[in-house]
Amino acid sequence: MKKNSFGANWLDDVELPARNLVSELLKPRSFSKDQFVHRAGDVADGLFFIEHGKVRINKLSEQGKELLIVDLVAQQWFGFIGCFGSGIRPNDAIALADTKILFLSKADLDAAIQRYPSLAINAANFLAKYVEVYGKVYEHSVFKPLEERLTLTLEKLCQFQNSQCINISQHDLAAMLGVSKEAIGINLNALKANGIVALGYRKIELLK
């Protein structure tokens, strides 16, 4: 299993026998495009590793407003917050393409941790990265104007996709930042006027 763009794979620093055990316990699951991997409120019964495909983590309000949290790609894990927290999935996870996932059940994970406690330590470190990332998101939403938040988000997406040109719609950006599509359009045009971005259909190039 390779490193991913969110940081080191949570298994990278554990002993080889522990990594091998986790690999042996993984069970394959396949999901079609637009199929839910899990829904908010489901029992958190394990962790997921994306072998290939793409998964969106999002949340819908009671009024149907979408908050896009992150789009995950191959070689990334998810499911930690529910598994190590309340035991309930806090968000939806939806396949954005035909996706193959390797699933580690909570029972198998708990048994593996009993044999190799370093797995729990690494999972805690992985969760700490989540806290750091989403703490910054909240801090920016409170203290920074939308244009600056948008620029920071585009920079993160470029880093995540390893490209200065990213494929994303204004609707998805609006859902990610919790604002209207119109507000995103206004601020993208301001960034374009300042020579910071170039805009195309579902495509944004960061120039600076």
N, C-alpha and C positions, 0 to 999 in steps of 0.2 A: 504494500500500500504506500502510495506516494505522499509527499507533502502537498498541502493545499494552500490556496491563496489566503485563507483566514489565519494562517500560522501553521505551526508544526502539527502534524498528525498526532492525536492524543496517545498513540501507541509508540511513537518514535523513541521515547526515553525509557521504556520498560524493558525488562530482560527478554531475551529472545524466546525462551520457553513460554512466557506469558503471551507474546505476540502470536506465536504459533498456535497456542491454545485458542485464542480468540478467533483466529482464521479458521480453525477447524469447526468452531461452533456457529459460524455464520451460515444462514439459510437464504437461498436466493428467492426473490420475489420480483414479479414483473408487473408494471403498471402502464396502461395506455395513456396517451395524451389526454389531459383534462380529468384524469381519474384521481380521486383523493387517496393519498397515502395514509393520512389520518385527518380527523376533524378536531377542532377545538372542543374540549370536553370529553374526548375519548380517554379511556384508561391508558396510561403510558406504560406499555408492556415491553419496551425494549428500545434499542438504538438502531439507527439506519446508516448504511454506508452506500453512497451512490457509485455503482460500478460504471454505468454510463447513462447518459440522459441529463435531465435538468428538473429541479424541484423548486417550487415557489413556497416560501413560508409567508403567510399573511394572516390578517385578522379582519373580520367584518363586524361592524357595530350593529346594534339592534335596528338601526335605521338603514342598514345595507351599505354604509360607507366602508370602503376598503382601505386598510393600512397595509401597504406592502413592506414587509420586514427585510427580506433578502431572497435573492434567487441563487440557489446552490447548484453546482455542477459536479461532474465526475470527480471522484477521489475525495469527496467531502462527507463528513459525518453530520448527523443531526439527531435530535430527540433527547438531548441531555437534560434540558430544563425540566421537563415533565418527569423523566426517569429518576432524577436525583432530588426533585423538589416535592411538589404536592402529590405526585402520582397521576396527575391529570394533564393532558395535552393543553397548553395554553393557546395554541394557534392551529390554523389549518396548514396542511402540507399537500400541495397539488402538483402532479406531474405535468410539466410544460411540454414534454415530448415523450415518446415511448421510452420508458426508463426501466433499467434493471437495478434493483437494490439488493444488498446483502443485509439481512436482519439478524441482530443479536438480541435474543430474548432477555428479559429482566431476570428470569430464573437462572439462565446460563451465565449472565453477567455477574450476578451475585455469587454464584458458585466459583467463577473464575477469580473474583476479588478475594474470596476466602483463601484460595491457594496462592494468589499473588496480590498482596495489598498495594503494591505499586500502581496497579490499575486504578484504584480509587484515588490515589494521590494525583495521578495524571489527569483523571477526569475532573478533579477539583480545579486543577490548573486551567483546564480547558474551559470550565464554567467561569473562572475568574476573567478570562479573556472576553466572554460574552458580557459580563458585567461592565467591564471597561469600555467595550464598544458601545453598548446601549446607554451607558451613563453619559458618554460623550454626545450621543444623539439627543438625549434629553437636555443636556446642558446647552447644546447649540440651539435647540428649539426655544429655549427660554431667553437666551442672551444674544443670539445673533440674528440679524435681519435675513429675510428670505434669500436675497441675492447671494449673500455670503454662504448661507447653508447650502444653497443649490450648487455653488462652486465647489465646496468641500465634498458634497455628495458625488459630483461628477469626477473629482479627483480620486475618490475612493473606488468608484466603479471602474475607472481606467486602470487602477492598480489591480483590482479584482480580476478584470478581463485581460490584463497584461497588454493593453493597447490604448493608444490615444484616441482611437475612434471606437465608440461604444454603440451597441444596438439597443436602443430603449425608446419607448414612446413617451410623449408628454403625459399621457394618462398614467403610465407606470411611475414616472417621476413624481407626479402629484400624489399618488397613493403612497409612495415611499416617504414623502415629506409631510403628509397629512394636510395638504392644501388643495385648492381647486386647480383644475387644468388651466383655467384662464390665468391664474396667478403665475403658474409655471411658464406659460407662453410669454407673458409680459417680461418676466425676469430673464428668460432665455434670449429674447430679442435685445434686452439691455446688455447682456453679456456679448452677444454677437456684435452690437454697435461698438463695444469697447475692444473688439478684436480678441476676445477670450475664447470664443467658440465659433465653429462653423456648423450650420444646421442642414440636415437632409431629412428624407423621409424615414422616420423611426431610427435616425442616426444622428449622433452628436460627436463632433471632433473637438477635443480640447486642444487649443492652440498654444496656450501658455502654461 
